[in-house]
Amino acid sequence: MSQPATKTAHDQFKPFDGFTGKLLDRMFPEDNGTLAGFGLPWEKCAAIRFQPGELSVWSGINGHGKSLFLSQMMLEAMTQGERVLIASFEMRPERTAERMVRQVLTYQTEDMNEAVEAMAWLSKRGLVNANTGQMKAENLLSYMAEFAKEGVSQFVVDSLMKVGIDQDDYNGMSRFVNQLVTLAQRFNVHVHLVAHSKKQEDETGTPGKFDVKGPAEITNLPDWVFALWRNKGKERIMWEYQNTGQLPKGKTILDMQDTPDAFFICDKSRDKGEEAEKRYGLFFHRESMQYVGGRGHEPKRYFDI
């Protein structure tokens, strides 16, 4: 078997003008092409775009909705022409599908035909893991490379705890994150990695990149670092109000209704910096299991029967 030719110095380093086309696509997409990747559905988040060749890390306190938020983001990706693979080893595939069918329809359907049609719509645009538990990192990377060649452009790995790396193996975790960066760049895809937060004293404070559990490379290597924080304080106050009619001193029901149900936090953007690094308040629309941009806003209908 013939060996591939060794790359020369001129293969590795090229004159600037060899990248003029890519530069114009990036700086002037309206005139020179279309924006790559996909954006978020809320105008307030316009600075954030999930472009090819990048890695995003998603963190947050356990139970604060990371996986649910990501499933909605993948629906958004699908409607913007992306093909998606969800490797959610913490959740059975039918449960992932049930959530996404509800999100795509905006309600809990009682019509079997609606559910089947919604699943057909999803199937044209994405894939989901067949099994839960763990998958060895090297196997997952191999499968991701294979599907990238077949046109998948957005990958969700949920989570770092489920790729067969011991939680005290910091070198192994660092190596895996670096391999994800390399895969994203090699195949020009975007990878979303879920990484859990360190145990907090309570759930009142919003998490940041320094709260991510594991070695520093988990947040140093990616292009983006995000967290999702669920406002459980508001939930407790509203529960008390509904059951007792009482609110904390100085609070009105309007104050509470205008307080976001969750915060989507961009803690690191290598490309956009402080333009994107903000806390974005969101509201949870329970019937659709979608996050919306403001109180009283309607969920987005992704699929019409």
C-alpha positions in Angstrom: 0.0 0.0 0.0 1.4 3.4 -1.0 2.1 5.9 1.8 0.6 9.4 1.6 3.0 12.1 0.5 4.6 14.0 3.3 3.3 17.6 3.5 5.8 20.3 2.8 6.3 23.6 4.6 4.4 25.3 1.7 1.4 23.0 2.3 1.4 24.1 6.0 1.8 27.8 5.5 0.4 29.8 2.6 0.3 33.5 1.5 -2.6 35.5 3.0 -4.4 36.0 -0.3 -4.9 32.3 -0.6 -7.7 32.8 1.9 -9.4 35.9 0.3 -12.5 34.0 -0.7 -13.0 32.7 2.9 -12.3 36.1 4.3 -15.0 37.7 2.1 -17.5 35.0 3.0 -16.8 35.9 6.6 -16.8 39.7 6.4 -19.4 40.3 3.7 -21.7 37.3 3.7 -24.7 39.3 2.3 -22.6 40.2 -0.8 -20.3 37.2 -1.1 -22.5 34.3 0.0 -24.6 33.2 2.9 -23.8 33.0 6.6 -22.5 29.6 7.6 -23.9 27.7 10.5 -27.1 28.8 12.4 -28.2 31.5 14.7 -30.5 31.6 17.7 -34.2 32.4 17.4 -34.1 35.5 19.6 -33.0 39.0 18.4 -31.2 39.7 21.6 -28.8 36.8 20.8 -27.9 38.0 17.3 -24.2 38.1 18.1 -24.1 34.3 18.7 -23.8 32.1 15.7 -22.8 28.4 15.7 -20.4 28.3 12.7 -18.5 25.3 11.2 -15.1 24.4 12.5 -15.9 25.3 16.1 -16.5 23.7 19.5 -19.0 24.9 22.0 -19.0 23.7 25.6 -22.4 23.8 27.5 -22.4 23.7 31.3 -24.7 24.4 34.2 -26.0 22.9 37.4 -27.6 19.4 37.1 -31.3 19.6 36.4 -31.2 23.2 35.0 -32.3 22.3 31.5 -29.1 22.0 29.4 -30.3 19.0 27.3 -33.8 20.5 26.8 -32.3 23.8 25.7 -29.9 22.0 23.3 -32.8 20.0 21.7 -34.5 23.3 20.9 -31.3 24.6 19.5 -31.0 21.6 17.2 -34.5 22.2 15.9 -33.4 25.7 15.1 -30.4 24.3 13.3 -32.6 22.0 11.3 -34.8 24.8 10.1 -31.7 26.7 9.0 -30.4 23.9 6.8 -28.2 22.0 9.2 -28.1 18.3 9.6 -27.9 17.2 13.2 -26.6 14.3 15.3 -27.5 14.0 18.9 -25.4 11.7 21.1 -27.3 11.9 24.3 -26.1 9.0 26.4 -27.9 10.2 29.5 -31.4 9.9 28.0 -33.1 7.1 26.0 -33.7 8.0 22.4 -37.5 7.8 22.7 -37.4 10.3 25.5 -35.3 12.7 23.4 -37.7 12.2 20.5 -40.7 12.8 22.8 -39.3 16.1 23.9 -38.4 17.2 20.4 -41.8 16.2 19.0 -43.5 18.4 21.7 -41.1 21.2 20.9 -41.6 21.0 17.1 -45.4 20.9 17.4 -45.5 23.4 20.4 -47.9 21.2 22.3 -48.3 17.7 23.8 -50.1 15.9 21.0 -52.8 13.3 21.6 -52.9 12.4 17.9 -50.8 9.4 16.9 -50.6 10.5 13.3 -49.3 13.9 14.3 -46.5 12.3 16.3 -45.6 10.0 13.4 -45.5 12.9 10.9 -43.4 15.0 13.3 -40.9 12.1 13.7 -40.7 11.8 9.9 -39.9 15.5 9.7 -37.1 15.1 12.3 -35.7 12.0 10.6 -35.1 13.9 7.4 -32.9 16.3 9.3 -31.2 14.4 12.1 -30.0 11.3 13.9 -30.1 10.3 17.6 -28.1 7.7 19.6 -29.7 4.2 19.7 -28.5 3.4 23.2 -27.8 5.0 26.5 -25.0 4.3 29.0 -21.5 5.0 27.8 -19.6 5.0 24.5 -15.8 4.9 24.4 -14.4 8.2 23.2 -12.4 6.7 20.3 -15.6 5.0 19.0 -17.6 8.1 19.2 -15.0 10.2 17.4 -14.8 7.6 14.7 -18.6 7.6 14.2 -18.7 11.4 14.2 -16.1 11.5 11.5 -18.1 9.0 9.4 -21.3 11.0 9.7 -19.5 14.3 9.0 -18.4 12.8 5.7 -22.2 12.1 5.1 -23.2 15.7 5.6 -23.9 16.0 9.4 -22.9 19.6 10.4 -24.0 19.9 14.0 -23.0 17.3 16.7 -24.2 17.2 20.3 -22.2 15.1 22.8 -24.2 14.8 26.0 -22.1 14.4 28.0 -18.3 14.4 28.8 -19.2 12.0 31.7 -20.4 9.4 29.3 -17.5 8.8 26.9 -15.6 6.2 29.0 -13.2 8.6 30.7 -12.8 8.5 34.5 -13.7 11.8 36.2 -10.2 12.0 37.8 -8.5 11.4 34.5 -7.8 15.0 33.6 -5.3 14.1 30.9 -7.9 11.9 29.2 -10.6 14.6 29.3 -8.2 17.2 28.0 -7.2 14.9 25.1 -10.8 14.2 24.2 -11.7 17.9 24.1 -8.7 18.6 22.0 -9.8 15.7 19.6 -13.2 17.3 19.3 -11.6 20.6 18.4 -9.5 18.8 15.7 -12.5 17.0 14.4 -14.6 20.2 14.1 -11.8 21.9 12.2 -10.9 19.0 10.0 -14.5 18.3 8.8 -15.8 21.9 9.1 -18.6 21.0 11.5 -19.8 22.4 14.9 -19.6 20.3 18.0 -21.6 21.0 21.2 -20.2 19.3 24.3 -22.1 19.1 27.6 -19.8 19.4 30.6 -21.2 19.4 34.1 -20.6 22.0 36.8 -18.9 21.5 40.1 -21.1 20.8 43.0 -22.5 24.2 44.3 -23.5 25.1 47.9 -26.9 26.0 46.5 -28.6 26.9 43.2 -28.9 30.7 43.8 -25.8 31.8 41.9 -25.4 31.6 38.1 -22.5 29.3 37.0 -19.5 30.5 35.0 -16.7 28.9 33.1 -14.6 28.6 36.2 -17.4 26.3 37.7 -17.0 23.7 35.0 -16.0 20.3 36.4 -12.7 19.0 35.1 -9.4 20.4 33.7 -9.0 23.9 32.5 -8.7 22.7 28.9 -12.5 22.1 28.9 -13.0 25.9 28.8 -9.6 27.0 27.4 -9.8 25.0 24.1 -13.4 25.7 22.8 -14.5 28.7 20.8 -17.6 29.2 23.0 -18.5 28.4 26.6 -22.2 28.6 27.6 -24.2 27.9 30.7 -27.9 27.6 31.4 -29.3 28.6 34.8 -32.9 27.9 35.9 -34.4 30.5 38.2 -35.5 28.1 40.9 -35.9 31.1 43.3 -38.7 32.5 41.1 -40.2 29.0 40.9 -40.4 28.8 44.7 -41.9 32.2 45.1 -44.5 31.5 42.5 -45.4 28.2 44.1 -45.8 30.0 47.5 -48.0 32.6 45.9 -50.2 30.1 44.2 -50.7 28.2 47.4 -50.8 31.0 50.0 -51.4 34.2 48.0 -48.3 35.6 49.7 -45.3 37.3 48.1 -42.0 38.4 49.6 -42.1 41.9 51.0 -41.6 44.5 48.3 -42.4 42.2 45.5 -45.5 42.4 43.2 -46.9 39.7 41.0 -45.9 41.8 37.9 -42.3 42.0 39.2 -42.2 38.2 39.4 -43.9 37.7 36.0 -41.3 40.0 34.4 -38.4 38.1 36.0 -36.9 35.6 33.6 -37.4 31.9 34.2 -33.9 31.1 33.1 -30.7 32.7 32.0 -28.7 31.7 28.9 -25.2 32.7 29.7 -22.4 33.2 27.2 -19.2 33.2 29.3 -16.7 32.9 26.5 -16.7 33.9 22.8 -13.3 33.7 21.1 -14.7 35.5 18.0 -17.2 38.0 19.3 -15.8 38.8 22.8 -17.9 41.2 24.9 -20.4 41.7 22.1 -21.7 38.2 22.8 -20.5 37.5 26.4 -23.7 38.4 28.3 -26.5 37.0 30.3 -29.7 36.6 28.2 -33.0 36.3 30.1 -35.4 33.7 28.8 -38.9 32.5 29.7 -40.1 28.9 29.7 -43.3 28.1 27.7 -44.3 25.0 29.5 -46.8 23.5 27.0 -44.2 23.5 24.2 -41.2 22.9 26.4 -39.5 25.8 24.5 -37.7 28.8 25.8 -39.0 32.1 24.4 -37.4 35.6 24.4 -39.9 37.5 26.5 -42.9 37.1 28.9 -46.0 36.2 26.9 -44.1 35.5 23.7 -45.4 32.6 21.6 -43.3 29.5 20.9 -41.9 28.9 17.5 -43.8 26.4 15.3 -41.2 24.3 13.5 -43.4 21.9 11.7 -47.0 22.2 10.4 -49.2 19.2 10.0 
